[in-house]
Amino acid sequence: MLNNTMIDNDANISKQIDDTDLKIIDILNRDSSIPFVDVAKRICVSDATVHIRVKRMIAAGIIGGLLAAVFGLIDYLAIPSGTRASRIGLLHGLTNVFVVILFIASWLLRRNSPDVPSTAAFTLSFVGVAAALLGGWLGGELVERLGVSVTPDANLNAPNSLTHSARDTKRAAEDHGRKAAA
């Protein structure tokens, strides 16, 4: 069993993601259009069990995203304004809030059609995943390229990883360190 916590909205208790959840996730990763009835038959549980577990996992992801936003805001407020890191941090945060909003909307649309989610619910989920990839890349820029929350000597104005090599960034960081020491 994994140590990932899942929130049970109906009883407000914590549960662990178990083998049944992992089987559901695996099947839906392979074919997200498969009806819950068919998922249930493959893993020998009721379709209501699949519906409830999927609903809980989506809710847990939304709650996790909202909690992450609180800590992200705390980190963002520590970044000096007017820096590239501040601009990237703002875009990273807004992108991730947008992702959570997309998944909330998708989750709400799925509530009325428990067996097969609507095209709109799927579309919101797929756009959410694409936006999450962008948000993850921006987070990588903050931590790996700019050194935010990693080092006190972070180069908060380092160039972006798509236009400059790691060698250029290292040189810029060394120049920044020499200027700071002077």
MIDOSE-1310 file (N, C-alpha, C; in nm, 2 decimals, decimal comma, always signed):
residues 182
mlnn	+0,08/-0,12/+0,00/+0,00/+0,00/+0,00/+0,09/+0,12/+0,00; +0,05/+0,23/-0,07/+0,13/+0,35/-0,08/+0,09/+0,44/+0,04; +0,18/+0,54/+0,07/+0,15/+0,63/+0,18/+0,08/+0,75/+0,13; +0,03/+0,76/+0,01/-0,04/+0,88/-0,03/-0,18/+0,88/+0,04
tmid	-0,21/+1,00/+0,09/-0,33/+1,02/+0,17/-0,44/+1,06/+0,07; -0,56/+1,01/+0,09/-0,67/+1,04/+0,01/-0,78/+1,09/+0,11; -0,85/+1,20/+0,08/-0,95/+1,25/+0,17/-1,09/+1,19/+0,13; -1,16/+1,15/+0,23/-1,29/+1,09/+0,22/-1,39/+1,20/+0,25
ndan	-1,45/+1,27/+0,15/-1,54/+1,38/+0,17/-1,66/+1,34/+0,24; -1,71/+1,22/+0,23/-1,84/+1,18/+0,29/-1,83/+1,16/+0,44; -1,72/+1,11/+0,49/-1,70/+1,08/+0,63/-1,59/+1,17/+0,70; -1,53/+1,25/+0,62/-1,42/+1,34/+0,67/-1,31/+1,26/+0,74
iskq	-1,27/+1,15/+0,69/-1,16/+1,07/+0,74/-1,06/+1,04/+0,64; -0,93/+1,02/+0,68/-0,83/+0,99/+0,59/-0,82/+0,84/+0,55; -0,79/+0,81/+0,43/-0,78/+0,67/+0,38/-0,65/+0,67/+0,30; -0,60/+0,55/+0,28/-0,48/+0,53/+0,19/-0,53/+0,48/+0,05
iddt	-0,45/+0,52/-0,04/-0,48/+0,47/-0,18/-0,43/+0,32/-0,18; -0,53/+0,24/-0,21/-0,50/+0,09/-0,20/-0,48/+0,03/-0,34; -0,47/-0,10/-0,34/-0,45/-0,17/-0,47/-0,57/-0,15/-0,56; -0,69/-0,15/-0,51/-0,81/-0,12/-0,59/-0,80/+0,01/-0,66
dlki	-0,76/+0,12/-0,59/-0,75/+0,25/-0,65/-0,64/+0,25/-0,76; -0,53/+0,18/-0,73/-0,42/+0,17/-0,83/-0,47/+0,10/-0,95; -0,55/-0,01/-0,94/-0,60/-0,08/-1,05/-0,69/+0,01/-1,13; -0,78/+0,09/-1,07/-0,87/+0,18/-1,14/-0,79/+0,29/-1,21
idil	-0,69/+0,34/-1,15/-0,60/+0,44/-1,21/-0,53/+0,38/-1,33; -0,48/+0,26/-1,32/-0,41/+0,20/-1,43/-0,50/+0,18/-1,55; -0,62/+0,13/-1,52/-0,72/+0,10/-1,63/-0,76/+0,23/-1,70; -0,79/+0,34/-1,62/-0,83/+0,47/-1,68/-0,71/+0,54/-1,75
nrds	-0,59/+0,51/-1,70/-0,47/+0,57/-1,78/-0,46/+0,51/-1,91; -0,49/+0,38/-1,93/-0,49/+0,31/-2,05/-0,60/+0,36/-2,15; -0,72/+0,38/-2,09/-0,84/+0,41/-2,17/-0,93/+0,49/-2,09; -0,92/+0,63/-2,09/-1,00/+0,71/-2,01/-1,15/+0,72/-2,05
sipf	-1,18/+0,66/-2,16/-1,32/+0,67/-2,21/-1,40/+0,54/-2,16; -1,33/+0,45/-2,10/-1,40/+0,32/-2,06/-1,50/+0,35/-1,95; -1,63/+0,30/-1,97/-1,73/+0,32/-1,87/-1,69/+0,26/-1,73; -1,74/+0,32/-1,62/-1,71/+0,27/-1,49/-1,76/+0,12/-1,47
vdva	-1,87/+0,09/-1,54/-1,92/-0,05/-1,53/-1,82/-0,15/-1,58; -1,75/-0,11/-1,69/-1,65/-0,20/-1,74/-1,52/-0,21/-1,65; -1,49/-0,09/-1,60/-1,37/-0,09/-1,50/-1,41/-0,18/-1,39; -1,53/-0,17/-1,33/-1,57/-0,25/-1,22/-1,56/-0,40/-1,25
kric	-1,61/-0,44/-1,37/-1,61/-0,58/-1,41/-1,46/-0,63/-1,41; -1,37/-0,55/-1,46/-1,23/-0,59/-1,48/-1,16/-0,62/-1,34; -1,21/-0,54/-1,24/-1,14/-0,56/-1,11/-1,23/-0,62/-1,00; -1,35/-0,67/-1,05/-1,44/-0,74/-0,96/-1,49/-0,66/-0,84
vsda	-1,54/-0,54/-0,87/-1,61/-0,46/-0,77/-1,73/-0,40/-0,84; -1,82/-0,34/-0,76/-1,94/-0,28/-0,82/-1,90/-0,15/-0,89; -1,98/-0,11/-0,98/-1,96/+0,02/-1,05/-1,98/+0,14/-0,96; -2,06/+0,12/-0,85/-2,07/+0,23/-0,75/-1,94/+0,25/-0,68
tvhi	-1,87/+0,14/-0,65/-1,74/+0,14/-0,58/-1,64/+0,22/-0,67; -1,64/+0,19/-0,80/-1,55/+0,27/-0,89/-1,58/+0,41/-0,89; -1,71/+0,44/-0,90/-1,76/+0,58/-0,91/-1,71/+0,66/-0,78; -1,74/+0,60/-0,67/-1,70/+0,67/-0,54/-1,55/+0,69/-0,53
rvkr	-1,48/+0,58/-0,56/-1,33/+0,60/-0,55/-1,27/+0,70/-0,65; -1,32/+0,70/-0,77/-1,28/+0,80/-0,87/-1,31/+0,94/-0,82; -1,43/+0,96/-0,77/-1,48/+1,09/-0,71/-1,39/+1,13/-0,60; -1,36/+1,04/-0,51/-1,27/+1,07/-0,40/-1,13/+1,11/-0,44
miaa	-1,07/+1,03/-0,54/-0,94/+1,06/-0,59/-0,93/+1,20/-0,65; -1,03/+1,23/-0,73/-1,03/+1,37/-0,79/-1,04/+1,47/-0,69; -1,13/+1,45/-0,59/-1,14/+1,55/-0,48/-1,01/+1,56/-0,40; -0,94/+1,45/-0,38/-0,82/+1,46/-0,30/-0,71/+1,54/-0,38
giig	-0,71/+1,52/-0,52/-0,62/+1,60/-0,60/-0,65/+1,75/-0,59; -0,78/+1,78/-0,59/-0,82/+1,92/-0,59/-0,77/+1,98/-0,45; -0,80/+1,91/-0,34/-0,76/+1,96/-0,21/-0,61/+1,97/-0,20; -0,54/+1,87/-0,25/-0,39/+1,88/-0,25/-0,34/+2,00/-0,33
glla	-0,41/+2,03/-0,45/-0,37/+2,15/-0,53/-0,39/+2,28/-0,45; -0,50/+2,28/-0,38/-0,53/+2,41/-0,30/-0,44/+2,42/-0,19; -0,40/+2,31/-0,12/-0,30/+2,32/-0,01/-0,17/+2,36/-0,07; -0,13/+2,31/-0,18/+0,00/+2,35/-0,24/+0,00/+2,49/-0,28
avfg	-0,11/+2,55/-0,32/-0,12/+2,69/-0,35/-0,09/+2,78/-0,23; -0,13/+2,74/-0,11/-0,10/+2,82/+0,01/+0,05/+2,83/+0,03; +0,12/+2,71/+0,02/+0,26/+2,72/+0,04/+0,33/+2,78/-0,08; +0,28/+2,77/-0,20/+0,34/+2,84/-0,31/+0,33/+2,99/-0,29
lidy	+0,21/+3,04/-0,24/+0,20/+3,18/-0,22/+0,30/+3,23/-0,11; +0,32/+3,15/-0,01/+0,42/+3,19/+0,09/+0,56/+3,20/+0,03; +0,60/+3,11/-0,05/+0,72/+3,11/-0,13/+0,73/+3,23/-0,22; +0,62/+3,26/-0,29/+0,62/+3,37/-0,39/+0,64/+3,50/-0,32
laip	+0,57/+3,52/-0,20/+0,58/+3,65/-0,13/+0,73/+3,68/-0,08; +0,81/+3,57/-0,07/+0,95/+3,59/-0,03/+1,04/+3,63/-0,15; +0,99/+3,63/-0,27/+1,08/+3,66/-0,39/+1,07/+3,81/-0,41; +1,19/+3,87/-0,42/+1,19/+4,02/-0,45/+1,12/+4,05/-0,57
sgtr	+1,03/+4,16/-0,56/+0,96/+4,20/-0,68/+1,05/+4,26/-0,78; +1,01/+4,26/-0,91/+1,08/+4,32/-1,02/+1,19/+4,23/-1,08; +1,20/+4,11/-1,03/+1,29/+4,01/-1,08/+1,22/+3,91/-1,17; +1,31/+3,85/-1,25/+1,25/+3,75/-1,34/+1,18/+3,64/-1,26
asri	+1,24/+3,60/-1,15/+1,19/+3,50/-1,06/+1,05/+3,54/-1,02; +1,03/+3,66/-0,99/+0,89/+3,71/-0,94/+0,79/+3,69/-1,06; +0,83/+3,73/-1,18/+0,74/+3,72/-1,29/+0,71/+3,57/-1,32; +0,81/+3,48/-1,32/+0,79/+3,34/-1,34/+0,71/+3,28/-1,23
gllh	+0,74/+3,32/-1,10/+0,66/+3,27/-0,99/+0,51/+3,31/-1,00; +0,48/+3,43/-1,04/+0,34/+3,47/-1,06/+0,28/+3,39/-1,17; +0,34/+3,37/-1,28/+0,29/+3,29/-1,39/+0,27/+3,14/-1,35; +0,37/+3,09/-1,27/+0,36/+2,95/-1,22/+0,24/+2,94/-1,13
gltn	+0,22/+3,03/-1,04/+0,11/+3,02/-0,94/-0,02/+3,03/-1,01; -0,03/+3,13/-1,10/-0,16/+3,15/-1,17/-0,19/+3,03/-1,26; -0,09/+2,97/-1,32/-0,11/+2,85/-1,41/-0,17/+2,74/-1,32; -0,11/+2,72/-1,20/-0,15/+2,61/-1,12/-0,29/+2,63/-1,06
vfvv	-0,32/+2,75/-1,03/-0,46/+2,78/-0,98/-0,56/+2,76/-1,09; -0,52/+2,79/-1,22/-0,60/+2,77/-1,33/-0,62/+2,62/-1,35; -0,52/+2,54/-1,33/-0,53/+2,39/-1,34/-0,63/+2,34/-1,23; -0,62/+2,39/-1,11/-0,71/+2,34/-1,01/-0,86/+2,38/-1,04
ilfi	-0,88/+2,50/-1,10/-1,01/+2,54/-1,14/-1,06/+2,45/-1,25; -0,98/+2,42/-1,35/-1,02/+2,33/-1,45/-1,06/+2,19/-1,40; -0,99/+2,14/-1,30/-1,02/+2,01/-1,25/-1,15/+2,01/-1,16; -1,17/+2,13/-1,09/-1,29/+2,14/-1,01/-1,41/+2,14/-1,11
aswl	-1,40/+2,22/-1,22/-1,51/+2,22/-1,32/-1,53/+2,08/-1,38; -1,42/+2,01/-1,41/-1,44/+1,88/-1,46/-1,50/+1,78/-1,36; -1,46/+1,79/-1,24/-1,52/+1,71/-1,13/-1,67/+1,74/-1,12; -1,71/+1,87/-1,12/-1,85/+1,90/-1,11/-1,93/+1,85/-1,23
lrrn	-1,87/+1,85/-1,35/-1,94/+1,80/-1,46/-1,96/+1,65/-1,46; -1,87/+1,58/-1,39/-1,87/+1,44/-1,38/-1,97/+1,39/-1,28; -2,01/+1,47/-1,19/-2,11/+1,43/-1,09/-2,24/+1,39/-1,14; -2,28/+1,45/-1,25/-2,42/+1,42/-1,31/-2,41/+1,30/-1,40
spdv	-2,30/+1,26/-1,44/-2,29/+1,15/-1,53/-2,18/+1,05/-1,48; -2,22/+0,98/-1,38/-2,12/+0,90/-1,31/-2,05/+0,79/-1,39; -2,12/+0,73/-1,49/-2,06/+0,62/-1,57/-1,97/+0,66/-1,67; -2,01/+0,76/-1,76/-1,93/+0,81/-1,87/-1,93/+0,96/-1,86
psta	-1,81/+1,02/-1,83/-1,81/+1,16/-1,82/-1,83/+1,23/-1,96; -1,88/+1,35/-1,95/-1,92/+1,42/-2,08/-1,79/+1,46/-2,15; -1,81/+1,50/-2,28/-1,69/+1,55/-2,36/-1,63/+1,67/-2,29; -1,72/+1,76/-2,24/-1,67/+1,88/-2,17/-1,58/+1,84/-2,05
aftl	-1,62/+1,74/-1,97/-1,54/+1,70/-1,85/-1,41/+1,65/-1,90; -1,41/+1,56/-2,00/-1,28/+1,51/-2,06/-1,19/+1,63/-2,11; -1,25/+1,72/-2,18/-1,18/+1,83/-2,24/-1,11/+1,91/-2,13; -1,19/+1,95/-2,02/-1,13/+2,02/-1,91/-1,02/+1,95/-1,85
sfvg	-1,03/+1,82/-1,83/-0,92/+1,74/-1,77/-0,80/+1,74/-1,86; -0,81/+1,72/-1,99/-0,70/+1,72/-2,08/-0,63/+1,86/-2,09; -0,71/+1,96/-2,09/-0,65/+2,10/-2,09/-0,58/+2,12/-1,95; -0,64/+2,07/-1,84/-0,58/+2,08/-1,71/-0,45/+2,01/-1,71
vaaa	-0,44/+1,89/-1,77/-0,31/+1,82/-1,77/-0,20/+1,90/-1,85; -0,24/+1,95/-1,96/-0,15/+2,03/-2,04/-0,10/+2,16/-1,97; -0,20/+2,22/-1,90/-0,16/+2,34/-1,82/-0,07/+2,30/-1,70; -0,10/+2,18/-1,64/-0,01/+2,14/-1,53/+0,13/+2,11/-1,58
llgg	+0,14/+2,06/-1,70/+0,28/+2,04/-1,76/+0,35/+2,18/-1,77; +0,28/+2,28/-1,82/+0,34/+2,41/-1,82/+0,37/+2,47/-1,68; +0,28/+2,45/-1,59/+0,31/+2,49/-1,45/+0,43/+2,42/-1,39; +0,44/+2,29/-1,42/+0,55/+2,22/-1,37/+0,69/+2,26/-1,43
wlgg	+0,68/+2,30/-1,56/+0,80/+2,35/-1,62/+0,84/+2,48/-1,56; +0,74/+2,57/-1,54/+0,77/+2,70/-1,48/+0,83/+2,68/-1,33; +0,77/+2,58/-1,26/+0,83/+2,55/-1,13/+0,97/+2,50/-1,14; +1,00/+2,43/-1,24/+1,14/+2,38/-1,26/+1,23/+2,50/-1,29
elve	+1,18/+2,59/-1,37/+1,26/+2,72/-1,39/+1,29/+2,79/-1,26; +1,19/+2,80/-1,18/+1,21/+2,87/-1,05/+1,32/+2,80/-0,96; +1,31/+2,67/-0,95/+1,40/+2,59/-0,86/+1,53/+2,57/-0,93; +1,53/+2,51/-1,05/+1,66/+2,47/-1,11/+1,73/+2,58/-1,18
rlgv	+1,67/+2,66/-1,25/+1,73/+2,77/-1,32/+1,76/+2,89/-1,24; +1,66/+2,93/-1,16/+1,67/+3,05/-1,08/+1,72/+3,03/-0,94; +1,71/+2,91/-0,89/+1,75/+2,87/-0,75/+1,66/+2,92/-0,64; +1,54/+2,95/-0,67/+1,44/+3,00/-0,57/+1,42/+2,89/-0,47
svtp	+1,42/+2,93/-0,34/+1,40/+2,83/-0,23/+1,51/+2,72/-0,22; +1,62/+2,74/-0,29/+1,72/+2,64/-0,29/+1,85/+2,70/-0,23; +1,89/+2,82/-0,27/+2,01/+2,88/-0,23/+1,99/+3,02/-0,19; +2,06/+3,07/-0,09/+2,05/+3,21/-0,06/+2,11/+3,30/-0,17
danl	+2,20/+3,25/-0,25/+2,26/+3,32/-0,35/+2,20/+3,30/-0,49; +2,07/+3,28/-0,49/+1,99/+3,25/-0,61/+2,01/+3,36/-0,71; +2,02/+3,33/-0,84/+2,02/+3,43/-0,94/+1,88/+3,45/-0,99; +1,81/+3,55/-0,93/+1,67/+3,57/-0,96/+1,64/+3,63/-1,09
napn	+1,74/+3,66/-1,17/+1,72/+3,71/-1,30/+1,79/+3,63/-1,41; +1,82/+3,50/-1,38/+1,88/+3,41/-1,48/+1,80/+3,40/-1,60; +1,86/+3,38/-1,72/+1,79/+3,37/-1,84/+1,71/+3,24/-1,85; +1,61/+3,23/-1,94/+1,53/+3,11/-1,94/+1,60/+2,99/-2,01
slth	+1,56/+2,87/-1,97/+1,63/+2,75/-2,01/+1,60/+2,72/-2,16; +1,51/+2,78/-2,22/+1,48/+2,75/-2,36/+1,57/+2,83/-2,46; +1,62/+2,94/-2,40/+1,70/+3,03/-2,49/+1,85/+3,04/-2,45; +1,88/+2,99/-2,34/+2,02/+2,99/-2,29/+2,07/+2,85/-2,24
sard	+2,19/+2,82/-2,26/+2,24/+2,69/-2,22/+2,27/+2,70/-2,07; +2,30/+2,58/-2,01/+2,33/+2,57/-1,87/+2,47/+2,65/-1,84; +2,56/+2,64/-1,94/+2,69/+2,71/-1,93/+2,67/+2,86/-1,92; +2,58/+2,91/-2,00/+2,55/+3,06/-2,00/+2,49/+3,10/-1,87
tkra	+2,40/+3,01/-1,81/+2,34/+3,04/-1,69/+2,44/+3,04/-1,57; +2,53/+2,94/-1,58/+2,64/+2,93/-1,48/+2,73/+3,05/-1,48; +2,76/+3,10/-1,60/+2,84/+3,22/-1,61/+2,77/+3,34/-1,55; +2,64/+3,35/-1,58/+2,56/+3,46/-1,53/+2,55/+3,45/-1,38
aedh	+2,54/+3,33/-1,32/+2,53/+3,32/-1,18/+2,66/+3,36/-1,11; +2,78/+3,32/-1,18/+2,91/+3,36/-1,12/+2,93/+3,51/-1,13; +2,88/+3,57/-1,24/+2,89/+3,72/-1,25/+2,81/+3,78/-1,14; +2,69/+3,73/-1,12/+2,60/+3,78/-1,02/+2,66/+3,77/-0,88
grka	+2,73/+3,65/-0,85/+2,80/+3,63/-0,72/+2,91/+3,73/-0,70; +2,99/+3,76/-0,81/+3,10/+3,85/-0,80/+3,05/+3,99/-0,77; +2,94/+4,03/-0,84/+2,88/+4,16/-0,81/+2,83/+4,17/-0,67; +2,77/+4,06/-0,62/+2,71/+4,07/-0,48/+2,83/+4,07/-0,38
aa	+2,94/+4,01/-0,41/+3,05/+4,01/-0,32/+3,13/+4,15/-0,32; +3,11/+4,22/-0,43/+3,19/+4,35/-0,44/+3,13/+4,46/-0,36
